[in-house]
Amino acid sequence: MDARLIRLSAWFALTLLAGCSASSPCVPQIVTQTRTVDSACDWDQAIYISRDDVLSDATARQILAHNAAGAQVCGWQTVRAPMTKAGALP
């Protein structure tokens, strides 16, 4: 009877181990996905200047580059404000 109990125990153990085969892994697969969210468009905006502003050439190029990048990345629509005869904004 002891030999029969040992064989039954061995069969039961092998049956449990057979459940973890290569076709159905017992270890869960962990998948990591990274998503990048660019929030600069939420808080940044185009830079507008008036005719009274005095800018160096380098500053003007930087403002132009900033506005061009914002138009390309964020879809900014830069519109020129109408000027009055004196050259000041209304």
C-alpha positions as a Markdown table, in Angstrom:
| # | Residue | x | y | z |
|---|---|---|---|---|
| 1 | Met | 0.0 | 0.0 | 0.0 |
| 2 | Asp | 2.9 | 2.4 | 0.7 |
| 3 | Ala | 4.3 | 1.8 | -2.8 |
| 4 | Arg | 0.9 | 2.6 | -4.3 |
| 5 | Leu | 0.6 | 5.8 | -2.3 |
| 6 | Ile | 4.1 | 6.9 | -3.4 |
| 7 | Arg | 3.3 | 6.2 | -7.0 |
| 8 | Leu | 0.0 | 8.2 | -6.7 |
| 9 | Ser | 1.8 | 11.1 | -5.0 |
| 10 | Ala | 4.5 | 11.1 | -7.7 |
| 11 | Trp | 1.8 | 11.0 | -10.5 |
| 12 | Phe | 0.0 | 13.9 | -8.8 |
| 13 | Ala | 3.2 | 15.9 | -8.5 |
| 14 | Leu | 4.2 | 15.3 | -12.2 |
| 15 | Thr | 0.7 | 16.3 | -13.3 |
| 16 | Leu | 1.0 | 19.6 | -11.5 |
| 17 | Leu | 4.5 | 20.2 | -13.0 |
| 18 | Ala | 3.2 | 19.4 | -16.5 |
| 19 | Gly | 0.9 | 22.4 | -16.3 |
| 20 | Cys | 4.0 | 24.7 | -16.6 |
| 21 | Ser | 5.1 | 24.0 | -20.1 |
| 22 | Ala | 6.8 | 26.2 | -22.7 |
| 23 | Ser | 3.6 | 26.7 | -24.6 |
| 24 | Ser | 1.8 | 28.2 | -21.5 |
| 25 | Pro | 4.3 | 29.9 | -19.2 |
| 26 | Cys | 3.5 | 30.1 | -15.6 |
| 27 | Val | 5.5 | 33.3 | -15.1 |
| 28 | Pro | 3.5 | 36.4 | -16.1 |
| 29 | Gln | 5.1 | 38.4 | -18.9 |
| 30 | Ile | 5.7 | 42.1 | -17.9 |
| 31 | Val | 5.5 | 44.6 | -20.7 |
| 32 | Thr | 6.7 | 48.2 | -20.1 |
| 33 | Gln | 5.6 | 51.0 | -22.4 |
| 34 | Thr | 6.8 | 54.5 | -22.1 |
| 35 | Arg | 4.7 | 57.4 | -23.4 |
| 36 | Thr | 6.2 | 60.9 | -23.8 |
| 37 | Val | 3.8 | 63.8 | -23.3 |
| 38 | Asp | 4.9 | 67.2 | -24.5 |
| 39 | Ser | 3.1 | 69.8 | -22.4 |
| 40 | Ala | 5.0 | 72.9 | -23.7 |
| 41 | Cys | 2.1 | 73.8 | -26.0 |
| 42 | Asp | -0.1 | 74.1 | -22.9 |
| 43 | Trp | 1.9 | 76.9 | -21.2 |
| 44 | Asp | 4.0 | 78.4 | -24.0 |
| 45 | Gln | 2.8 | 80.9 | -26.5 |
| 46 | Ala | 4.0 | 83.0 | -29.4 |
| 47 | Ile | 6.0 | 86.2 | -28.7 |
| 48 | Tyr | 4.6 | 89.3 | -30.2 |
| 49 | Ile | 6.5 | 92.6 | -30.5 |
| 50 | Ser | 5.5 | 96.1 | -31.3 |
| 51 | Arg | 7.1 | 98.7 | -33.5 |
| 52 | Asp | 8.4 | 100.5 | -30.4 |
| 53 | Asp | 10.5 | 97.5 | -29.3 |
| 54 | Val | 14.2 | 97.8 | -29.9 |
| 55 | Leu | 15.7 | 94.4 | -30.6 |
| 56 | Ser | 19.1 | 93.2 | -31.5 |
| 57 | Asp | 19.5 | 91.0 | -34.5 |
| 58 | Ala | 20.2 | 88.0 | -32.3 |
| 59 | Thr | 17.0 | 88.6 | -30.2 |
| 60 | Ala | 14.9 | 89.0 | -33.3 |
| 61 | Arg | 16.3 | 85.7 | -34.7 |
| 62 | Gln | 15.5 | 83.9 | -31.4 |
| 63 | Ile | 11.9 | 85.2 | -31.4 |
| 64 | Leu | 11.5 | 84.2 | -35.0 |
| 65 | Ala | 12.8 | 80.7 | -34.3 |
| 66 | His | 10.6 | 80.4 | -31.2 |
| 67 | Asn | 7.5 | 81.4 | -33.1 |
| 68 | Ala | 8.4 | 79.1 | -36.1 |
| 69 | Ala | 8.9 | 76.1 | -33.8 |
| 70 | Gly | 5.6 | 76.8 | -32.0 |
| 71 | Ala | 3.8 | 77.0 | -35.3 |
| 72 | Gln | 5.3 | 73.7 | -36.5 |
| 73 | Val | 4.9 | 71.8 | -33.2 |
| 74 | Cys | 1.9 | 73.3 | -31.5 |
| 75 | Gly | 0.0 | 74.7 | -34.6 |
| 76 | Trp | 0.2 | 78.3 | -33.5 |
| 77 | Gln | -1.4 | 80.7 | -35.9 |
| 78 | Thr | 0.6 | 83.9 | -35.7 |
| 79 | Val | -1.4 | 86.8 | -36.9 |
| 80 | Arg | -0.1 | 90.3 | -37.3 |
| 81 | Ala | -2.1 | 92.8 | -35.3 |
| 82 | Pro | -3.3 | 95.9 | -37.3 |
| 83 | Met | -1.2 | 99.0 | -36.6 |
| 84 | Thr | -2.6 | 102.5 | -36.1 |
| 85 | Lys | -1.1 | 105.4 | -38.0 |
| 86 | Ala | 1.2 | 106.3 | -35.2 |
| 87 | Gly | 2.6 | 102.7 | -35.3 |
| 88 | Ala | 1.3 | 101.6 | -31.9 |
| 89 | Leu | -1.0 | 98.7 | -31.3 |
| 90 | Pro | -4.7 | 99.6 | -30.7 |
